[in-house]
Amino acid sequence: MADLRVLFEGLGYREVSTLLNSGNVVFTASGKSAVAATAVRIEKALVEKLGVASRVFVLDAADLATMVAENPHGKIAHDPSRFLLAVTATASDHAKLALLEKQVWKPDALAVGKRVAYLWCADGLIESKLAQAVNRTLGEAVTTRNWATMNKLLALAQQEKR
């Protein structure tokens, strides 16, 4: 994670923080570069500097706050390790989640928001037909984080804004 922080700082990002050994990075960027362009820039740097090929998803603090605030499963998702937020890479990828939303997943539950899907996996992730379907449908076009991690990332992002 130290190498990752150095990489981000070398790209000119400020207030770089990492969350445990998760690969999640919170940072401040200057200017108004597009989120997609920022992700591509980081992906290239990861390969060039660290020899790591990885899909990068960039969310700004406002998007992250909205995703957490709009949680539609607050009444049923009582275990944060079984509650996932699935962020898609593009609008076309997101549309594929809407198709899954039309299916019945009980005891699991799926709700699709603006750029995120909320997956409640009642019996855990390994047994979840819903989580398997999302992974099979989207592959590398989605990244998932559990509810606890999303809240920790939001807290870091809000801390950086001060």
C-alpha atoms as a printed R data frame, in Angstrom:
    type eleno elety resid chain resno       x       y       z
1   ATOM     1    CA   MET     A     1   0.000   0.000   0.000
2   ATOM     2    CA   ALA     A     2   2.965   2.310   0.520
3   ATOM     3    CA   ASP     A     3   3.919   1.863  -3.141
4   ATOM     4    CA   LEU     A     4   0.361   2.674  -4.135
5   ATOM     5    CA   ARG     A     5   0.396   5.899  -2.100
6   ATOM     6    CA   VAL     A     6   3.720   6.896  -3.676
7   ATOM     7    CA   LEU     A     7   2.315   6.178  -7.141
8   ATOM     8    CA   PHE     A     8  -0.703   8.428  -6.558
9   ATOM     9    CA   GLU     A     9   1.452  11.189  -5.108
10  ATOM    10    CA   GLY     A    10   3.767  10.891  -8.127
11  ATOM    11    CA   LEU     A    11   0.749  11.465 -10.371
12  ATOM    12    CA   GLY     A    12   0.188  14.768  -8.570
13  ATOM    13    CA   TYR     A    13  -2.716  13.727  -6.357
14  ATOM    14    CA   ARG     A    14  -2.827  15.157  -2.848
15  ATOM    15    CA   GLU     A    15  -4.057  13.937   0.523
16  ATOM    16    CA   VAL     A    16  -3.573  10.319  -0.529
17  ATOM    17    CA   SER     A    17  -4.913   7.726   1.909
18  ATOM    18    CA   THR     A    18  -5.313   3.993   1.513
19  ATOM    19    CA   LEU     A    19  -7.772   1.770   3.295
20  ATOM    20    CA   LEU     A    20  -6.012  -1.179   4.921
21  ATOM    21    CA   ASN     A    21  -4.608  -3.549   2.273
22  ATOM    22    CA   SER     A    22  -7.711  -3.312   0.112
23  ATOM    23    CA   GLY     A    23  -6.363  -1.408  -2.885
24  ATOM    24    CA   ASN     A    24  -8.851   1.373  -2.171
25  ATOM    25    CA   VAL     A    25  -7.336   4.849  -2.371
26  ATOM    26    CA   VAL     A    26  -8.846   8.174  -1.396
27  ATOM    27    CA   PHE     A    27  -7.180  11.254  -2.865
28  ATOM    28    CA   THR     A    28  -7.691  14.858  -3.856
29  ATOM    29    CA   ALA     A    29  -7.225  15.833  -7.498
30  ATOM    30    CA   SER     A    30  -6.608  19.294  -8.901
31  ATOM    31    CA   GLY     A    31  -8.701  20.608 -11.736
32  ATOM    32    CA   LYS     A    32 -11.719  19.077 -13.350
33  ATOM    33    CA   SER     A    33 -10.367  15.982 -15.086
34  ATOM    34    CA   ALA     A    34 -13.048  13.517 -16.069
35  ATOM    35    CA   VAL     A    35 -13.484  10.503 -13.841
36  ATOM    36    CA   ALA     A    36 -12.956   8.122 -16.774
37  ATOM    37    CA   ALA     A    37  -9.742   9.877 -17.812
38  ATOM    38    CA   THR     A    38  -8.476   9.720 -14.228
39  ATOM    39    CA   ALA     A    39  -9.164   5.982 -14.091
40  ATOM    40    CA   VAL     A    40  -7.286   5.374 -17.365
41  ATOM    41    CA   ARG     A    41  -4.355   7.469 -16.147
42  ATOM    42    CA   ILE     A    42  -4.114   5.463 -12.927
43  ATOM    43    CA   GLU     A    43  -4.464   2.124 -14.762
44  ATOM    44    CA   LYS     A    44  -1.536   3.045 -17.040
45  ATOM    45    CA   ALA     A    45   0.607   4.166 -14.107
46  ATOM    46    CA   LEU     A    46  -0.097   0.939 -12.225
47  ATOM    47    CA   VAL     A    47   1.263  -1.086 -15.139
48  ATOM    48    CA   GLU     A    48   4.227   1.211 -15.838
49  ATOM    49    CA   LYS     A    49   5.366   1.776 -12.246
50  ATOM    50    CA   LEU     A    50   4.211  -1.292 -10.324
51  ATOM    51    CA   GLY     A    51   3.750  -3.921 -13.026
52  ATOM    52    CA   VAL     A    52   0.139  -4.437 -11.955
53  ATOM    53    CA   ALA     A    53  -2.692  -4.593 -14.472
54  ATOM    54    CA   SER     A    54  -5.946  -3.729 -12.748
55  ATOM    55    CA   ARG     A    55  -9.261  -2.149 -13.641
56  ATOM    56    CA   VAL     A    56  -9.648   1.156 -11.806
57  ATOM    57    CA   PHE     A    57 -12.946   2.690 -10.745
58  ATOM    58    CA   VAL     A    58 -12.959   6.335  -9.667
59  ATOM    59    CA   LEU     A    59 -15.790   7.848  -7.638
60  ATOM    60    CA   ASP     A    60 -15.863  11.410  -6.443
61  ATOM    61    CA   ALA     A    61 -16.829  12.128  -2.840
62  ATOM    62    CA   ALA     A    62 -20.303  13.335  -3.825
63  ATOM    63    CA   ASP     A    63 -21.039  10.120  -5.765
64  ATOM    64    CA   LEU     A    64 -19.857   8.023  -2.851
65  ATOM    65    CA   ALA     A    65 -22.014   9.992  -0.400
66  ATOM    66    CA   THR     A    66 -25.056   9.589  -2.660
67  ATOM    67    CA   MET     A    67 -24.499   5.849  -2.991
68  ATOM    68    CA   VAL     A    68 -24.400   5.446   0.773
69  ATOM    69    CA   ALA     A    69 -27.333   7.804   1.432
70  ATOM    70    CA   GLU     A    70 -29.612   6.130  -1.129
71  ATOM    71    CA   ASN     A    71 -29.303   2.654   0.427
72  ATOM    72    CA   PRO     A    72 -32.663   0.994  -0.301
73  ATOM    73    CA   HIS     A    73 -31.939  -2.088   1.829
74  ATOM    74    CA   GLY     A    74 -31.526  -0.404   5.211
75  ATOM    75    CA   LYS     A    75 -34.334  -2.426   6.799
76  ATOM    76    CA   ILE     A    76 -33.141  -5.852   5.648
77  ATOM    77    CA   ALA     A    77 -29.361  -5.546   5.315
78  ATOM    78    CA   HIS     A    78 -28.391  -6.083   8.942
79  ATOM    79    CA   ASP     A    79 -24.946  -7.628   8.317
80  ATOM    80    CA   PRO     A    80 -22.538  -5.280   6.476
81  ATOM    81    CA   SER     A    81 -20.395  -8.185   5.278
82  ATOM    82    CA   ARG     A    82 -23.370  -9.615   3.356
83  ATOM    83    CA   PHE     A    83 -24.446  -6.299   1.877
84  ATOM    84    CA   LEU     A    84 -22.561  -5.279  -1.277
85  ATOM    85    CA   LEU     A    85 -22.526  -2.200  -3.436
86  ATOM    86    CA   ALA     A    86 -21.655  -3.016  -7.037
87  ATOM    87    CA   VAL     A    87 -20.293  -0.053  -9.014
88  ATOM    88    CA   THR     A    88 -20.308  -0.367 -12.784
89  ATOM    89    CA   ALA     A    89 -17.739   0.981 -15.211
90  ATOM    90    CA   THR     A    90 -20.102   2.369 -17.861
91  ATOM    91    CA   ALA     A    91 -23.770   3.146 -18.459
92  ATOM    92    CA   SER     A    92 -24.107   0.134 -20.775
93  ATOM    93    CA   ASP     A    93 -22.730  -2.120 -18.040
94  ATOM    94    CA   HIS     A    94 -25.197  -0.569 -15.616
95  ATOM    95    CA   ALA     A    95 -28.078  -1.376 -17.980
96  ATOM    96    CA   LYS     A    96 -27.217  -5.069 -17.645
97  ATOM    97    CA   LEU     A    97 -27.884  -4.814 -13.912
98  ATOM    98    CA   ALA     A    98 -31.362  -3.468 -14.611
99  ATOM    99    CA   LEU     A    99 -32.114  -6.739 -16.431
100 ATOM   100    CA   LEU     A   100 -31.080  -8.703 -13.337
101 ATOM   101    CA   GLU     A   101 -33.294  -6.489 -11.176
102 ATOM   102    CA   LYS     A   102 -36.392  -7.891 -12.924
103 ATOM   103    CA   GLN     A   103 -35.672 -11.374 -11.568
104 ATOM   104    CA   VAL     A   104 -36.666 -12.776  -8.178
105 ATOM   105    CA   TRP     A   105 -33.642 -13.431  -5.937
106 ATOM   106    CA   LYS     A   106 -35.203 -14.302  -2.548
107 ATOM   107    CA   PRO     A   107 -33.870 -14.525   0.083
108 ATOM   108    CA   ASP     A   108 -31.398 -12.138  -1.575
109 ATOM   109    CA   ALA     A   109 -32.441  -8.711  -2.822
110 ATOM   110    CA   LEU     A   110 -31.249  -6.443  -5.625
111 ATOM   111    CA   ALA     A   111 -31.941  -2.756  -6.149
112 ATOM   112    CA   VAL     A   112 -30.338  -0.752  -8.927
113 ATOM   113    CA   GLY     A   113 -29.477   2.885  -8.293
114 ATOM   114    CA   LYS     A   114 -27.948   5.518 -10.582
115 ATOM   115    CA   ARG     A   115 -24.438   4.068 -10.857
116 ATOM   116    CA   VAL     A   116 -24.551   1.361  -8.262
117 ATOM   117    CA   ALA     A   117 -26.479  -1.791  -7.489
118 ATOM   118    CA   TYR     A   118 -27.253  -2.810  -3.934
119 ATOM   119    CA   LEU     A   119 -26.977  -6.549  -3.304
120 ATOM   120    CA   TRP     A   120 -28.256  -8.072  -0.096
121 ATOM   121    CA   CYS     A   121 -26.863 -11.608   0.124
122 ATOM   122    CA   ALA     A   122 -28.902 -13.078   2.962
123 ATOM   123    CA   ASP     A   123 -27.048 -16.376   3.280
124 ATOM   124    CA   GLY     A   124 -23.571 -14.994   2.559
125 ATOM   125    CA   LEU     A   125 -21.614 -14.224  -0.575
126 ATOM   126    CA   ILE     A   126 -20.462 -17.718  -1.460
127 ATOM   127    CA   GLU     A   127 -23.997 -19.131  -1.518
128 ATOM   128    CA   SER     A   128 -25.580 -16.097  -3.182
129 ATOM   129    CA   LYS     A   129 -27.063 -16.782  -6.630
130 ATOM   130    CA   LEU     A   130 -27.437 -13.006  -6.979
131 ATOM   131    CA   ALA     A   131 -23.749 -12.264  -6.398
132 ATOM   132    CA   GLN     A   132 -22.823 -15.055  -8.817
133 ATOM   133    CA   ALA     A   133 -25.176 -13.635 -11.478
134 ATOM   134    CA   VAL     A   134 -23.751 -10.115 -11.127
135 ATOM   135    CA   ASN     A   135 -20.182 -11.425 -11.449
136 ATOM   136    CA   ARG     A   136 -21.068 -13.647 -14.396
137 ATOM   137    CA   THR     A   137 -22.962 -10.842 -16.170
138 ATOM   138    CA   LEU     A   138 -20.417  -8.064 -15.660
139 ATOM   139    CA   GLY     A   139 -17.037  -9.663 -14.941
140 ATOM   140    CA   GLU     A   140 -14.406  -6.907 -14.807
141 ATOM   141    CA   ALA     A   141 -16.979  -4.222 -15.630
142 ATOM   142    CA   VAL     A   142 -18.039  -4.100 -11.989
143 ATOM   143    CA   THR     A   143 -16.362  -3.701  -8.655
144 ATOM   144    CA   THR     A   144 -18.041  -4.592  -5.392
145 ATOM   145    CA   ARG     A   145 -17.408  -3.412  -1.867
146 ATOM   146    CA   ASN     A   146 -19.246  -4.374   1.265
147 ATOM   147    CA   TRP     A   147 -21.259  -1.840   3.217
148 ATOM   148    CA   ALA     A   148 -18.630  -1.410   5.936
149 ATOM   149    CA   THR     A   149 -15.889  -0.661   3.385
150 ATOM   150    CA   MET     A   150 -18.048   1.871   1.518
151 ATOM   151    CA   ASN     A   151 -18.758   3.695   4.763
152 ATOM   152    CA   LYS     A   152 -15.051   3.719   5.676
153 ATOM   153    CA   LEU     A   153 -14.190   5.109   2.234
154 ATOM   154    CA   LEU     A   154 -16.853   7.783   2.624
155 ATOM   155    CA   ALA     A   155 -15.490   8.760   6.038
156 ATOM   156    CA   LEU     A   156 -11.978   9.061   4.553
157 ATOM   157    CA   ALA     A   157 -13.270  11.123   1.616
158 ATOM   158    CA   GLN     A   158 -15.166  13.475   3.910
159 ATOM   159    CA   GLN     A   159 -12.109  13.791   6.134
160 ATOM   160    CA   GLU     A   160 -10.003  14.780   3.097
161 ATOM   161    CA   LYS     A   161 -12.437  17.574   2.220
162 ATOM   162    CA   ARG     A   162 -11.808  19.368   5.528
